[in-house]
């Protein structure tokens, strides 16, 4: 981030995804000049285990280049920083944290949020997405004055998707496995949302279909098709994917031609 800013970039997009860190973005902030101070007045770089040692946060030495630019942070989840659906309790066990460590990490993030509110005047505890990437969502808001935004929305904005589809008759999109999670901030959710506003039908071609939720159609999906004609292991399906996709698209287009 700092390198890009010093190189003259004035608009930075940060992507938050899976992470085994749980430091609320403190490491990134420290690299950019933010100081974390303990009760002894010493500066240190907090990690998940030492978040509760933070007594004060000083952002006066934040790199000046970062104060003049716009930073957008992409995150595809809406988990808050702490609590039952927070960063530690939902994601830390996936990375190997024991129940005891999860509690320690959750308390650390809660403490960090309290110090951020005390010293920076920002309440990040319940912001949707603040729990992304071990709480870095909260850190991006607190330390970098960034806005959190669903990743697909950022990508579509950057690609000027609304302009591209103005004269489209149909939009084709894809998905690995189309299921309930496909509607939770993934590509299909962003495309159907915008296509519905433009009154353009959307056809999804997927590797597999798993009980398409009825709300998918309410969101703007017209139809979905699997490229695999029969259930086979992924190892067998992968080498055939190009031909399977070709055949599926050929049949879809034949049907559309018939309707025309």
Number of C-alpha atoms within 10 A of each C-alpha: 15 15 10 13 19 13 10 10 15 14 12 16 16 15 18 20 14 11 14 14 17 28 24 31 24 25 19 19 22 19 14 21 17 22 23 23 18 18 10 8 11 11 17 15 18 23 18 21 15 16 26 19 18 23 19 19 19 16 19 10 11 18 17 14 17 20 12 11 17 16 21 22 22 24 27 19 21 21 22 22 33 25 19 12 14 26 28 33 20 16 21 24 14 12 12 11 16 12 13 8 17 21 15 18 27 25 19 25 30 21 19 29 25 18 19 23 15 14 13 16 11 17 16 26 23 17 16 19 27 29 32 32 27 30 32 30 33 35 27 24 21 24 24 23 17 21 15 26 19 20 24 19 21 19 15 16 12 10 11 11 15 14 10 10 15 11 9 12 10 14 16 14 15 16 18 12 15 23 16 14 11 17 18 15 17 17 18 24 19 21 22 27 15 18 22 17 11 14 12 19 17 22 19 18 23 18 19 19 17 10 9 15 14 10 11 20 15 12 19 23 23 17 14 21 18 21 22 18 11 9 9 10 8 11 8 10 16 12 10 13 15 11 11 18 16 11 15 17 16 12 11 14 12 12 11 10 9 8 7 6
